[in-house]
Amino acid sequence: MRILISADMEGATGVTWPADCEPGAPEWERCRPLFTSDVNAAIEGFFDGGASEVLVNEAHSTMRNLLLEELDPRATMITGRHKELTMVEGIQRGAVDGVAFLGYHTAAGTQGVLSHTYIPGSLTSVLVNGRIGSEGLLNAHVAAAYGVPVVLITGDDRTCADAATYAPQARTVAVKDYVARYTANCRPPARTHAQIKESAAAAMSLAGQVEGVNQGPFTVQVETDATQLAEAATVVPTVVRTGDRTVEFTSATAYDMIRCFKAVCTLVSAATEHRYG
């Protein structure tokens, strides 16, 4: 049984503030071991539950945040940016029997600790076929296309509630409870490590390749916080402007959808100006 862990940082134990997960900040350095501890807990649990291989895909920001030197030596890790499937890279590279969304968070424009969808400030809303598009929902569509069940999700309590809408069978672990966007009631790492480990072991009962399903076509609507960002996004073929700050595109498959969305995010980021957005 081969398990993929997609590891994001905003939903990790103890992370509540932008600087906690901004590479280079002193707070980020303090939170990297907490993030690594969550991932190690999942690795331990998956092996306890019968996994034969665990692959970790770094999925946050620069995608160079986890401490490789402290990673459980039984696992391997994909680290670095500009990957074909970004947050779920590895799901297309050989058989994967289950995927875990570790350290995830809620969508742009919703309540949740450090809530956003891909870009923390510039995207104010993402809808996928009319549904609020969290990163979990987007990546779950990709996983379904490859026949990979989502078996475990960790993050704040709002993230766990969101997970129930796209992966109701998956195990969830709330490592903190939402108070405000930059505030949470946090469990200490000794508790979250034990809870994640236990849930990962139990989640192995959900693992197993199934037939891939194309849940498309996917119509994605994106709202930005400034007019020039919407204009920049229309450079991507098939992306059309639907308002001063909104664009839309339709993709036939999850693979095309996530790659088009990635291209939109890249152009929006490049067009964002410091302070003015």
VOPAGU-2260 file (C-alpha; in pm, 1 decimal, decimal comma):
REM VOPAGU-2260
SITE   aa  ch    i         X         Y         Z
SITE  MET   A    0       0,0       0,0       0,0
SITE  ARG   A    1     148,6     332,0    -112,9
SITE  ILE   A    2      29,1     652,8      55,8
SITE  LEU   A    3      83,4    1012,0     -55,8
SITE  ILE   A    4      84,7    1295,7     198,7
SITE  SER   A    5      14,1    1643,4      61,6
SITE  ALA   A    6     158,7    1864,1     334,6
SITE  ASP   A    7      47,8    2225,4     368,7
SITE  MET   A    8     154,1    2446,5     658,3
SITE  GLU   A    9    -127,7    2686,9     748,5
SITE  GLY   A   10    -326,1    2405,3     909,0
SITE  ALA   A   11     -33,9    2262,5    1105,2
SITE  THR   A   12     -16,8    2244,4    1483,4
SITE  GLY   A   13      39,7    2588,4    1640,5
SITE  VAL   A   14      33,4    2788,3    1316,2
SITE  THR   A   15    -204,3    3085,7    1338,8
SITE  TRP   A   16     -27,4    3394,9    1201,6
SITE  PRO   A   17     110,3    3476,2     853,7
SITE  ALA   A   18     468,2    3498,2     984,0
SITE  ASP   A   19     430,6    3145,4    1128,2
SITE  CYS   A   20     438,5    3009,6     773,4
SITE  GLU   A   21     624,4    3276,7     574,8
SITE  PRO   A   22     966,3    3137,8     473,8
SITE  GLY   A   23    1251,0    3329,3     633,2
SITE  ALA   A   24    1056,9    3472,9     926,0
SITE  PRO   A   25    1175,9    3386,3    1278,7
SITE  GLU   A   26     827,4    3253,8    1359,0
SITE  TRP   A   27     844,7    3025,6    1053,4
SITE  GLU   A   28    1167,3    2874,7    1183,2
SITE  ARG   A   29     996,6    2806,5    1516,3
SITE  CYS   A   30     696,2    2642,6    1344,9
SITE  ARG   A   31     890,0    2421,0    1103,6
SITE  PRO   A   32     948,1    2151,5    1369,9
SITE  LEU   A   33     575,6    2160,1    1457,2
SITE  PHE   A   34     489,1    2111,6    1090,0
SITE  THR   A   35     741,0    1827,7    1060,1
SITE  SER   A   36     602,6    1664,5    1374,4
SITE  ASP   A   37     252,4    1653,5    1222,0
SITE  VAL   A   38     388,3    1491,5     906,8
SITE  ASN   A   39     593,5    1239,9    1104,4
SITE  ALA   A   40     286,3    1148,5    1307,0
SITE  ALA   A   41      98,4    1066,1     988,0
SITE  ILE   A   42     391,7     867,8     849,3
SITE  GLU   A   43     414,8     664,4    1169,0
SITE  GLY   A   44      43,1     598,6    1168,9
SITE  PHE   A   45      27,6     493,6     807,0
SITE  PHE   A   46     310,7     244,7     854,7
SITE  ASP   A   47     145,4     116,0    1172,5
SITE  GLY   A   48    -172,8      66,5     970,4
SITE  GLY   A   49      -2,7    -139,3     701,2
SITE  ALA   A   50     143,6     103,8     447,5
SITE  SER   A   51     445,6     -26,0     258,1
SITE  GLU   A   52     553,6     315,3     126,5
SITE  VAL   A   53     482,0     677,4     220,1
SITE  LEU   A   54     565,0     966,2     -11,8
SITE  VAL   A   55     541,5    1322,5     121,5
SITE  ASN   A   56     480,7    1608,8    -120,5
SITE  GLU   A   57     572,1    1952,8      16,9
SITE  ALA   A   58     275,3    2173,2     -70,6
SITE  HIS   A   59     328,5    2506,5     105,1
SITE  SER   A   60     462,6    2831,4     -43,8
SITE  THR   A   61     822,4    2766,5    -158,5
SITE  MET   A   62     758,4    2397,0     -89,8
SITE  ARG   A   63    1082,3    2385,8     110,1
SITE  ASN   A   64     954,8    2402,5     466,8
SITE  LEU   A   65     968,5    2052,6     613,5
SITE  LEU   A   66    1288,3    1951,0     790,6
SITE  LEU   A   67    1416,4    1659,0     584,9
SITE  GLU   A   68    1679,1    1578,4     846,8
SITE  GLU   A   69    1400,9    1520,1    1099,6
SITE  LEU   A   70    1165,2    1329,3     867,7
SITE  ASP   A   71    1081,6     968,3     950,8
SITE  PRO   A   72    1352,1     778,6     756,2
SITE  ARG   A   73    1101,7     529,6     614,3
SITE  ALA   A   74     941,2     803,5     402,1
SITE  THR   A   75    1062,2     998,9     100,2
SITE  MET   A   76     980,2    1359,4      15,3
SITE  ILE   A   77     922,7    1566,4    -297,0
SITE  THR   A   78    1037,9    1920,1    -221,8
SITE  GLY   A   79    1048,3    2224,3    -448,8
SITE  ARG   A   80     816,9    2428,5    -669,9
SITE  HIS   A   81     694,3    2429,8   -1030,6
SITE  LYS   A   82     551,6    2079,2   -1019,2
SITE  GLU   A   83     303,5    1934,6   -1266,6
SITE  LEU   A   84      25,7    1885,4   -1010,3
SITE  THR   A   85     151,5    2126,6    -743,8
SITE  MET   A   86      -6,9    2024,3    -411,9
SITE  VAL   A   87     -77,5    1663,6    -512,8
SITE  GLU   A   88     238,7    1601,1    -711,9
SITE  GLY   A   89     320,8    1231,5    -703,0
SITE  ILE   A   90     -37,3    1113,7    -738,7
SITE  GLN   A   91      26,4    1064,5   -1110,6
SITE  ARG   A   92     362,3     887,5   -1063,4
SITE  GLY   A   93     287,7     522,8   -1004,8
SITE  ALA   A   94       4,3     359,0    -812,8
SITE  VAL   A   95    -113,0     549,6    -504,5
SITE  ASP   A   96    -361,9     383,4    -270,6
SITE  GLY   A   97    -457,5     681,9     -58,9
SITE  VAL   A   98    -383,1    1050,8     -14,1
SITE  ALA   A   99    -374,0    1258,6     304,1
SITE  PHE   A  100    -428,1    1634,8     310,6
SITE  LEU   A  101    -216,1    1740,8     607,0
SITE  GLY   A  102    -214,9    2094,0     746,4
SITE  TYR   A  103    -493,2    2211,6     514,7
SITE  HIS   A  104    -717,0    2515,9     567,1
SITE  THR   A  105   -1047,7    2665,3     454,5
SITE  ALA   A  106   -1115,7    2852,5     132,1
SITE  ALA   A  107   -1070,9    3215,3      34,0
SITE  GLY   A  108   -1350,4    3433,9     167,8
SITE  THR   A  109   -1457,6    3188,5     439,1
SITE  GLN   A  110   -1402,3    3165,1     812,1
SITE  GLY   A  111   -1098,3    2965,3     916,7
SITE  VAL   A  112    -743,3    3008,2    1040,6
SITE  LEU   A  113    -532,4    3161,4     759,0
SITE  SER   A  114    -813,8    3089,6     511,6
SITE  HIS   A  115    -729,6    3133,0     143,1
SITE  THR   A  116    -717,8    2942,8    -185,1
SITE  TYR   A  117    -363,7    2922,8    -323,1
SITE  ILE   A  118    -292,6    3298,8    -297,3
SITE  PRO   A  119    -341,5    3437,7      55,6
SITE  GLY   A  120    -462,0    3788,3     -34,5
SITE  SER   A  121    -528,0    3841,4    -402,5
SITE  LEU   A  122    -804,9    3583,7    -452,5
SITE  THR   A  123   -1116,0    3665,8    -251,2
SITE  SER   A  124   -1337,8    3384,3    -380,7
SITE  VAL   A  125   -1301,2    3063,7    -582,7
SITE  LEU   A  126   -1602,7    2859,2    -691,5
SITE  VAL   A  127   -1590,6    2519,5    -860,9
SITE  ASN   A  128   -1919,7    2432,8   -1029,8
SITE  GLY   A  129   -2085,0    2674,6    -791,4
SITE  ARG   A  130   -1926,6    2525,2    -477,0
SITE  ILE   A  131   -1681,5    2709,9    -253,5
SITE  GLY   A  132   -1341,5    2598,5    -377,6
SITE  SER   A  133   -1104,9    2513,5     -96,6
SITE  GLU   A  134    -769,6    2360,8    -184,5
SITE  GLY   A  135    -902,7    2037,4     -40,2
SITE  LEU   A  136   -1194,5    2033,1    -284,8
SITE  LEU   A  137    -972,7    2118,5    -583,1
SITE  ASN   A  138    -721,2    1847,2    -496,1
SITE  ALA   A  139    -992,2    1591,6    -416,0
SITE  HIS   A  140   -1117,8    1626,0    -774,4
SITE  VAL   A  141    -766,1    1549,5    -898,8
SITE  ALA   A  142    -737,4    1251,8    -664,7
SITE  ALA   A  143   -1070,4    1112,7    -788,1
SITE  ALA   A  144    -950,0    1130,5   -1147,0
SITE  TYR   A  145    -656,0     906,8   -1054,7
SITE  GLY   A  146    -870,7     667,6    -850,5
SITE  VAL   A  147    -708,4     766,5    -520,6
SITE  PRO   A  148    -928,8     798,8    -210,4
SITE  VAL   A  149    -874,3    1087,0      30,5
SITE  VAL   A  150    -821,1     904,7     361,3
SITE  LEU   A  151    -709,5    1171,5     610,4
SITE  ILE   A  152    -741,1    1550,2     651,4
SITE  THR   A  153    -590,4    1762,6     930,0
SITE  GLY   A  154    -624,0    2135,0    1002,8
SITE  ASP   A  155    -848,8    2353,3    1213,7
SITE  ASP   A  156   -1205,4    2253,3    1303,1
SITE  ARG   A  157   -1349,6    2451,8    1009,0
SITE  THR   A  158   -1121,2    2263,6     770,7
SITE  CYS   A  159   -1248,4    1933,5     906,5
SITE  ALA   A  160   -1606,8    2051,1     848,8
SITE  ASP   A  161   -1515,8    2148,0     490,0
SITE  ALA   A  162   -1357,6    1805,3     435,8
SITE  ALA   A  163   -1689,5    1640,3     515,8
SITE  THR   A  164   -1833,5    1800,7     200,1
SITE  TYR   A  165   -1579,0    1651,6     -41,3
SITE  ALA   A  166   -1439,2    1344,7     141,6
SITE  PRO   A  167   -1705,6    1237,5     391,9
SITE  GLN   A  168   -1545,7     897,2     444,3
SITE  ALA   A  169   -1204,2    1036,4     540,6
SITE  ARG   A  170   -1066,8    1054,6     892,1
SITE  THR   A  171   -1015,9    1409,1    1021,8
SITE  VAL   A  172    -806,8    1560,3    1299,6
SITE  ALA   A  173    -860,0    1916,0    1424,3
SITE  VAL   A  174    -528,1    2035,8    1564,5
SITE  LYS   A  175    -680,7    2372,0    1663,1
SITE  ASP   A  176   -1018,4    2545,3    1681,4
SITE  TYR   A  177   -1093,5    2860,3    1484,4
SITE  VAL   A  178   -1133,4    3181,2    1686,3
SITE  ALA   A  179   -1050,0    3437,7    1417,0
SITE  ARG   A  180    -854,2    3432,7    1092,5
SITE  TYR   A  181    -525,7    3478,9    1280,0
SITE  THR   A  182    -626,3    3325,5    1613,7
SITE  ALA   A  183    -692,0    2969,5    1725,5
SITE  ASN   A  184    -733,5    2758,6    2035,3
SITE  CYS   A  185    -439,3    2522,7    1977,8
SITE  ARG   A  186    -371,0    2171,5    2104,1
SITE  PRO   A  187      -5,9    2115,4    2204,6
SITE  PRO   A  188     207,9    1900,8    1973,1
SITE  ALA   A  189     222,2    1605,8    2211,4
SITE  ARG   A  190    -156,1    1571,3    2176,7
SITE  THR   A  191    -182,5    1640,5    1804,4
SITE  HIS   A  192     101,5    1400,5    1722,4
SITE  ALA   A  193     -77,6    1118,5    1903,0
SITE  GLN   A  194    -413,9    1203,0    1745,1
SITE  ILE   A  195    -274,9    1225,2    1390,7
SITE  LYS   A  196     -81,0     901,3    1432,6
SITE  GLU   A  197    -388,2     715,3    1558,4
SITE  SER   A  198    -612,6     852,8    1283,5
SITE  ALA   A  199    -359,6     776,0    1009,2
SITE  ALA   A  200    -338,4     413,8    1122,6
SITE  ALA   A  201    -718,1     386,9    1121,1
SITE  ALA   A  202    -736,6     561,5     781,7
SITE  MET   A  203    -547,8     274,8     617,8
SITE  SER   A  204    -876,8      82,5     619,2
SITE  LEU   A  205    -996,9     332,8     356,6
SITE  ALA   A  206    -694,0     293,5     130,2
SITE  GLY   A  207    -703,9     108,4    -198,3
SITE  GLN   A  208    -699,3     208,0    -563,6
SITE  VAL   A  209   -1039,3     247,8    -729,0
SITE  GLU   A  210   -1135,9     325,6   -1085,5
SITE  GLY   A  211   -1064,0     686,1   -1174,4
SITE  VAL   A  212   -1365,5     910,3   -1223,6
SITE  ASN   A  213   -1381,4    1227,0   -1431,4
SITE  GLN   A  214   -1608,3    1455,3   -1231,0
SITE  GLY   A  215   -1589,2    1727,3   -1497,1
SITE  PRO   A  216   -1651,6    1943,7   -1675,2
SITE  PHE   A  217   -1539,1    2201,0   -1419,5
SITE  THR   A  218   -1639,6    2565,4   -1436,9
SITE  VAL   A  219   -1416,5    2770,7   -1209,9
SITE  GLN   A  220   -1504,1    3127,2   -1111,8
SITE  VAL   A  221   -1231,7    3339,6    -954,2
SITE  GLU   A  222   -1275,1    3675,4    -783,2
SITE  THR   A  223    -967,4    3894,7    -729,1
SITE  ASP   A  224    -921,0    4193,1    -499,4
SITE  ALA   A  225    -807,0    4431,9    -775,4
SITE  THR   A  226    -910,3    4495,5   -1135,1
SITE  GLN   A  227    -571,1    4448,3   -1300,4
SITE  LEU   A  228    -543,7    4098,8   -1154,0
SITE  ALA   A  229    -853,4    3982,2   -1338,2
SITE  GLU   A  230    -715,9    4133,9   -1656,9
SITE  ALA   A  231    -383,2    3954,5   -1608,4
SITE  ALA   A  232    -557,9    3619,2   -1566,2
SITE  THR   A  233    -718,6    3646,3   -1911,0
SITE  VAL   A  234    -378,6    3594,9   -2070,3
SITE  VAL   A  235    -442,5    3223,4   -2006,8
SITE  PRO   A  236    -633,1    3071,1   -2300,9
SITE  THR   A  237    -998,0    2984,7   -2213,5
SITE  VAL   A  238   -1002,2    3231,5   -1920,6
SITE  VAL   A  239   -1259,2    3505,8   -1978,3
SITE  ARG   A  240   -1341,7    3814,7   -1779,7
SITE  THR   A  241   -1692,0    3817,2   -1631,7
SITE  GLY   A  242   -1668,4    4139,6   -1427,8
SITE  ASP   A  243   -1429,4    4406,6   -1310,0
SITE  ARG   A  244   -1261,6    4165,0   -1067,7
SITE  THR   A  245   -1388,0    3824,8   -1181,6
SITE  VAL   A  246   -1285,4    3565,5   -1438,5
SITE  GLU   A  247   -1411,0    3222,3   -1535,5
SITE  PHE   A  248   -1290,7    2916,2   -1722,9
SITE  THR   A  249   -1420,3    2566,8   -1796,4
SITE  SER   A  250   -1203,3    2254,6   -1814,7
SITE  ALA   A  251   -1307,0    1908,0   -1924,5
SITE  THR   A  252   -1092,5    1720,9   -1671,1
SITE  ALA   A  253    -954,0    1773,7   -1321,2
SITE  TYR   A  254    -601,0    1762,6   -1461,2
SITE  ASP   A  255    -675,3    2050,9   -1698,7
SITE  MET   A  256    -868,3    2237,0   -1429,1
SITE  ILE   A  257    -592,3    2235,5   -1168,9
SITE  ARG   A  258    -326,6    2331,5   -1424,1
SITE  CYS   A  259    -534,9    2617,5   -1562,5
SITE  PHE   A  260    -602,6    2738,0   -1208,4
SITE  LYS   A  261    -229,9    2719,4   -1134,8
SITE  ALA   A  262    -161,2    2934,0   -1443,8
SITE  VAL   A  263    -421,2    3188,6   -1331,9
SITE  CYS   A  264    -259,9    3206,1    -987,9
SITE  THR   A  265      86,1    3252,5   -1137,8
SITE  LEU   A  266     -26,4    3548,4   -1348,4
SITE  VAL   A  267    -228,2    3703,2   -1067,3
SITE  SER   A  268      74,3    3680,7    -837,1
SITE  ALA   A  269     296,5    3841,7   -1100,0
SITE  ALA   A  270      49,8    4130,2   -1145,2
SITE  THR   A  271      12,5    4202,9    -773,1
SITE  GLU   A  272     181,1    4524,0    -657,9
SITE  HIS   A  273     317,1    4572,2    -306,4
SITE  ARG   A  274      67,4    4751,8     -79,6
SITE  TYR   A  275    -181,4    4835,1    -356,7
SITE  GLY   A  276    -250,3    4473,0    -452,6
